[in-house]
Amino acid sequence: MDDKLEKIFINFADSHEETLNEMGMSKESFIEQAKQWSKTEEGKLEIQKFILQQEIADLEKQISELNNTINRKQESIDDINEELSKIGGE
């Protein structure tokens, strides 16, 4: 296995420890299993696919969190506009 692929596995395991725990895997067991999978071309592709799917899920979560933040800020702007209209109407 090349060093680049092993680094990918290690970086993934480090940044997704909680996800791996939810799947019943430790970082070390994931890395070892990934090394075994990567011994075949099909396995390399499957593990890369798995990692990309997890990264997409992470990005979708970040997008959702950003949308929630945007919505809260928009609600604050709406509240301010309502107060401004009351002040202007006095």
C-alpha positions in Angstrom: 0.0 0.0 0.0 1.3 3.4 -0.8 2.0 6.0 1.9 -0.4 8.4 0.5 -3.3 6.0 0.9 -2.3 5.1 4.4 -2.2 8.8 5.3 -5.7 9.2 4.0 -6.8 6.3 6.2 -5.1 7.7 9.3 -6.4 11.3 8.7 -9.9 9.9 8.1 -9.8 7.8 11.3 -8.4 10.7 13.3 -11.2 13.1 12.1 -14.0 10.6 12.3 -13.3 8.8 15.5 -16.9 9.3 16.8 -18.4 8.0 13.5 -16.2 5.0 13.7 -17.1 4.4 17.3 -20.8 4.5 16.3 -20.0 1.8 13.7 -18.3 -0.3 16.4 -14.8 0.3 15.1 -11.8 1.9 16.7 -9.4 4.1 14.8 -6.8 1.3 14.8 -9.2 -1.4 13.6 -10.5 0.9 10.8 -6.9 1.5 9.6 -6.1 -2.2 9.7 -9.2 -3.1 7.9 -8.7 -0.3 5.3 -5.2 -1.7 4.7 -6.6 -5.1 4.1 -9.3 -3.7 1.7 -6.7 -1.7 -0.2 -4.8 -4.9 -1.2 -7.2 -5.2 -4.2 -8.2 -2.6 -6.7 -11.9 -3.2 -5.8 -11.1 -2.7 -2.2 -9.2 0.5 -2.8 -12.1 1.9 -4.7 -14.6 0.8 -2.0 -12.6 2.3 0.9 -12.2 5.6 -1.1 -15.9 5.6 -1.8 -16.7 5.1 1.9 -14.4 7.9 2.9 -15.9 10.2 0.3 -19.4 9.3 1.5 -18.5 10.2 5.0 -16.9 13.5 3.9 -20.1 14.4 2.0 -22.2 13.6 5.1 -19.9 15.9 7.1 -20.3 18.7 4.5 -24.1 18.3 4.5 -24.1 18.6 8.3 -22.0 21.8 8.1 -24.3 23.2 5.5 -27.3 22.5 7.7 -25.6 24.2 10.6 -24.8 27.2 8.4 -28.4 27.4 7.2 -29.6 27.4 10.8 -27.2 30.2 11.7 -28.4 32.2 8.6 -32.1 31.6 9.6 -31.4 32.8 13.2 -29.7 36.0 11.9 -32.5 36.6 9.4 -35.0 36.3 12.3 -33.0 38.9 14.2 -33.0 41.2 11.2 -36.8 40.8 10.9 -37.2 41.6 14.6 -35.0 44.8 14.2 -37.1 45.8 11.1 -40.2 45.4 13.1 -38.9 47.6 15.9 -37.7 50.1 13.4 -41.2 50.2 11.8 -42.7 50.8 15.3 -40.3 53.7 16.0 -40.9 55.2 12.6 -44.7 54.9 13.1 -44.7 56.8 16.4 
